[in-house]
Amino acid sequence: MGRRLPLIGAAVTTALALLLTGCSGDGGRGTDPDGPIRLSFQSLAWQKESVDANKQLVREWNAAHPDIQVDYVQGSWDNVHDQLLTSFEGGEAPDIIHDASDDLADFAYGGYLADLRTLLPDRLTGDIPQQSWATTTFGDGVYGVPFLQEPKVLIANKKILESSGVRIPTPERPWSWAEFRQVTEELTGKGTYGVAWPLKEPVSVTLNLGLSSGGQLFHRGADGKVDIRFDEGDRVMPGTVQEQVNSDRSAARSALGMGGSDTLPGFFGGKYAMVPLGFSYRQQVVEQAPEGFEWTVLPTPAGSGGTAQGVSPQTLSVAEDSPHKEEAVQFIDFLLRPANMVRLAKGDWMLPTGTEALADPALHTEENGWAAGTALARALRPAPAQSVRGYPEWKDKVATPALQEYYSGAIDTEELKKRLVDDGNRVLARYQR
């Protein structure tokens, strides 16, 4: 009997939702045939600056467009995939959907998102570079507008770095992976590790930074099918980290199970000289660093592919069920005008994808490392697994446990290769029959 309770709860919730939305014949969107068109915009903004920027832009749109009114809906990154799937299947999806490009594949292939190719204005398609559009292209369609992106950077303790005498890297002359390994040894001393790698979620950082040395892992054949190979370029980044942790003792073993925020107290306390983190973590550093703490932003190491790294941009999509797709795209176009894109980027402490927004002087100041991150923008590429069906299962069941064991020293490179490739290709094969 206990198993049936959630179903009853779901039925009651659905009934309440229908009562609240009214029985308007437009999928519950509540548009009055004689009133303005109403669009729902589900935003995943969560930092105060970002939420404020999004809400202010919605207010500006509504003031200028009395016939097309946008309702701001607050979503959450924590459960967005399941929440969207439920709303799609229940015919209650928001018109305008904020998400990330690596979450779109199943929705795009499942027919839940509108193909935007015939709806997008030339201004927008021309302003955002092709490599960014590649992150939201599935099959022949474009299912989202990529608008914010976050490179990985090295956030470093300035005093430890400068007193060590090591060469300070620049975007023009970054460290190679070999030099980075050597530098972290030199920065390791009494009570200080050269680096802390927060690798609680090891897969995306391994894949994305692997691009710098030509690593790709996923290879799509002429028949469109994807297979996994672990080549020389795929070994460089994980091999460096594994050596730092287990051979050189220049990387803190305790950090392997941490998320990015978990490393900050140790970083502020001088326990780690450097931490590789997403660009937006600078906000937490600014807010939490003790008085007088000096820090700087450095580029991640480079290999045969330069400072290339993979990203999964934040995206804006339109529900396939939306009766107002053209108006929804008009709002997206407004939201992503260059000046507005800069406001959104600054609110999230990220980089805009748009060429014009990226050139804004506000994003090229030395303060808080903006210029160092902006210099990496041209090297950003679609995350390697962006459009691979079956990737979530491969990530959870195969790659995460294998990489965690590898980084801790429990398995060697050959065993890592065997598990990623052999077990991985078995998973992908089920999705590609």
N, C-alpha and C positions, 0 to 999 in steps of 0.2 A: 504493500500500500504506500509505503514511504516514497517509492520511486515515482509515483504519479503526482506528487505534490508540485515539483517544478513545472510540470505541464499545466496544472491548474493555474499556478502563478503566472505562467506565460500567457495563458488565455485571458486572465483578468487584466494583465498589463496591456495586451493587445486591444481588448475591449475599451479600456480607459483611453488608450492612445486614439482610437477611432472617435470616441466621444469628444476628446480634446481638439482633434484636428478638424472635426466636422465632416460631414459626408459630401464634401465638394467633389465633383467628378474629375479631379485632377491629381489623383494619387495622394490625397490628403495634404496637398500643399496650401490649401486655404486661400487660393486666389479668387477674389470676388469678380464675377464677369463684368461688373460695371466699375470696379475699382482699379487701382494700379496692379500691374504684374508684381507678384511677390516671389522673390528668390531666396532660398536658404543657402547660406555660406557657412560650412563647417570648417572652422579654423583649429589647428593644433598648436597655435602659438601658446606658450606657457610662461615665458619670462615676462615680468611686468612691462618692461619697455616694449616688448614685441606685441603683447596683447593690446597695450595702449595704442600702438601704431596701427594695428589692424582695425581696431574699433573706430579710431579717428578717421581712417580712410573710408570705412563703411558710412560714417556720418556724412563725410564730404560728398560721397556718391549720392546718398539719399537726398541731400539738400539740392543737388543739381539735377536729379532725375525723379521728379514726382511721379512719373508714370511707371517707373521700374524701381521698386523698393527692395532692398536687401536686408534680410534678417540674419544677424550674427549668431552662430551656434557654436558653443565651446565644445570641442572634442578633446581627446587625450591620446598621446603617443602610446600610452601603456596598453591600450586594448583596441587600437584603431582597426586592425585587420578584421578581427572577429565582429566588431561593432558594425563595420561597413558591410560585411557579408550578410549579417542579419538584416540590415536595413535594405540592402539590394533585394534580397529574397522576399522581404515583406512589402516591397513596393513603396518604401518610406525613405529612400536615400535622399540626402541633401542635393540640391541642384549643382552647387559648386563644392568640390571636395579637395581639401588640403591633405596631402599624403607625401610619401617619399617614393622615388622612382623604383626602388627595389621591392616595393610592395604592390606594384601595379600589374605585374605579368598575369597573375591568375584572374584579376578583375577584367583586364583587357581581353584575354583569350576567352573569358567566360561570357562576354557580351554585355557586361554591366556598365562599361564606360563608353562615352561617345567618341567616335573618330573625329578629331578636330581639324583634319586637313583642309576641308572646304570652308571652315568657319573662322579660322585664324586670320587676322589682318596682316598684310605684308610687313607693316612696321615691326610687329612682334617677331614674326618668323625671321626677318632680316637682322634683327638686333641681337638675337640669341644665337651663339655659334652652333655649327652643325654637330660638334661632338657632344654638346648638351642635349640637342634634340634626339640624338641616338639613344639617350637613356630612357626616353619615353616612347620610342618606336618599337612596336611589337607586330611582327609580320609586316603588312603594308600600311598599317594605320599609326597615327600619332594620338596617344591617349592621355596626354598631360602636357602642361607647360612647365618646364623646369625653371625655377626662378631663384633659389638660394642654394649655395653649395658650401661645403666645409672641408677644406684640406686638413690633413694632419700636419702639425708643426712640432718642433722641439721647443718646449718652454724651459728655459734654463736659468739657473741661479747666477746672476751676473758677477757677483763677487768671487764665487768659486771658480767660474770660468776664467775671469781676467787674471786672478792671482796664480792660476796654473801655468799660464804662458802658452797654452795650446792655440793653434790657429783658429780664429773665429770664422766660421763659414758665412758666406753670403749667397743670395739666390743665384748670382753669376758664378760663384766658386764654392759650391756646397762641398761637404765632406763626401768622399766615397764610402761605401759600406765598410771597406777594410780600414780606412782612416777613422771612421766613426768608432769601430771596435777598439782601435788603438787609443783614441781620445778617452773613451770611457774607462779604460785601464788607468790612464794617467790621472783622471779625475777621482779615482777611487782611493780613499785614504782612511785614516782613523775615523770611524763613525759615519763615513760618507760613501755611498755607491755612486758610480758614474752615471747610472741611469736606472729608472724604474719603469718597467713595461707593464702597464695595467692590462692584463690579458684574460680577464674573466670571460669576455666574448672574443675569442682569438681569431675567428675566421675572416671577418671583413677586413681587419687591419692587416692580416697576413696577405690576403689577396690584393688589397689596394696598394700597399707599399711594395708588393712583389713586382708590380708593373715597372718600377724604376730600373730593375735589372733584366727586363724582358720577360719576366714570368707572366704566364697567362692562365695556365692550368686547364681552362675550358677552351676547346677547339671545335669550331663549327665546320662541318664538311660541306661539300657541294650539294649534298642531298638535304641540307638543313639540320641534320642530326649532330648532336654535341657529344664529344667524348673527352675524358679527362686524361691529361698526360702531365707527368711531373718531370720537367726538363731542367737543364742546368740553371736557367734563369729563375726557376721557381724555388731553387734551394738557397739563394743568396740571403734574402731577408730572414727567413726562419732559421737558417743555419747560423747567421750572425747572432741572433737573440739567444739561441740555444748555447752557443759558445760563451756568450757574455754571462749567462746564468750559471752554467755548469763547469766551464773550464777556467774562465778568467775571474769569476766571482766579482765582476764589475757591474752586474745587474742584480737588483734585490730579488731573491727567490720569493719572498713574502708578497711581492707586488703581483705575481702571476695570477693570483685569484682575485685581484682587485678590479673595480671599475675605476674610471678616470678620476672622479671626485675623491675616491678613497686615498689617492696618492698625495693629495694636496697638503694635508697636515705634515706629512714627512718631508715633502718638498720645502715647505716654509721653515721647517725645523733644521734644514741643512742635511737631512738624511740622504737625499737624492740630489745630484747636481743637475739632472735633466729629466724631464718626463715627456714622452711623445703623446700629445693630446690633440683632440679636435680643436679647430681654430676658435670656436665659440667659448671654450673653457677660459679664455682670457677674462671674460666677465667675472667668473668666480674668483680668479686670481686677484683682480682689481678689488673685489668686494671683501675678500677674506684674508689677503696678505697682511701680516703684521706691519706696523708702522716702520718705515725705513727699509723694508725688504726690496731689494733691487732685482728685477727679472728682465729677461729679453726673449724675443721670439726668433728662432733660427729655422732654416729650411731642413726638411728631412733629408737623409742621405741619398746620394744619386748613384746610379749604375749605368749600364749600357744604354738605358732609356732615359738618361738624364734624371730630372726630379719628377718624372711622370708618376702620377698616383691616381688610383681610381676613386671616384666619388659617386654617391647616389643622391642627386639633388632633391630638395623639396619641390613638390609639384602641385599644380592646380589642375583638376580634371572636372569634367562635366558628366553627370549621370546620363546614361543612355535613355532612361525613362523620363528625363526632364522634359516638360512640354515647352520649355523656354530656352532652348540651347543657344540661340543667337544672342539673346539678352544676357545669358550667363557669360558668354565669351566677351561681350562688350564690357561687362564688369571686370573680368580678368584683365582685359586690355587696359582698363583704367588703373587697376591695382598695380599693374606692372609697367606703367609709364616710368621712364628713367628716374625722375626725381622721387617717385613713390617707391620704386624698387630700392633706391638708396635708403629710404626711411625704414623699409622692412629689413634690409641687410643690417643696418646699424642697430635696430631693435633686437635682432637675433645674434649680433656679433658674428655674422657670417659674410660670405662674399655673394654679390649678385651674379647671375649668369649673363645678364645683358651687357653688351659691349659699352654702350653709352654710360650706363650706371657705374660700371667698373672703372671708368675713366674719371669719375667724380673726385675732385681734390680731397674731399672728406675721407676717402678710403685710401689715401696715399700719405697720411701723416705718420711720422715715426712713433707718435704716442700710442701706447698699448699695442704696438706691433702690427698696426694696420698695414703699413707699407710692405712689411716682410711677407704677410699672407697674400696680399694682392699680387705680389710679384710671382707667386706660384700658380696664379689662375690659368695662364696659358698652357701649363703642363697637366692640367686636370683632364682625366679621361673617364669614360663610363666604367663603373665597377665591372670587373671581369664576368661576374655571374648574372649581370643585369637582366638578361632575357631568357635565362636557362630555366626551363620547367623542371620541377623536381629539386631545385636548389634548396628550398627551405628544409626538405627532408634530409638531403645530403649534409647540409650544414649542421642540423641538430643531431642526427644519428651517427654520422661518419666523421665529419671534419672536426667538430668541436672536441669530442673526446680524444681523437688522434693527436690533434695539435696540443691539447693540454698535457697529454702524456709526453709528447716530444719535447716541449719547452721545459718540462720539469726534469728531463733526462731519463725518464722511464723506458722510452724506446728510442732506437737510432733512426738515422735518415732513411735507410732502406725499408725499415718497417713502416715508417710514416708514408713513404711512397706507395708501398703495397696497399695500405689501408685506404689512402685517399683515392688511388687509381682503381684497384680491383673492386673494393667494396663500393666505391663511388660510382663506377660505371654500371654496376648491377642496379643501383638505385635509379640512375638516369634512364636506363633501358626500359624500365617499367613505364616511364612517362613518354617514351618515344616510339612505342610499338606502332 
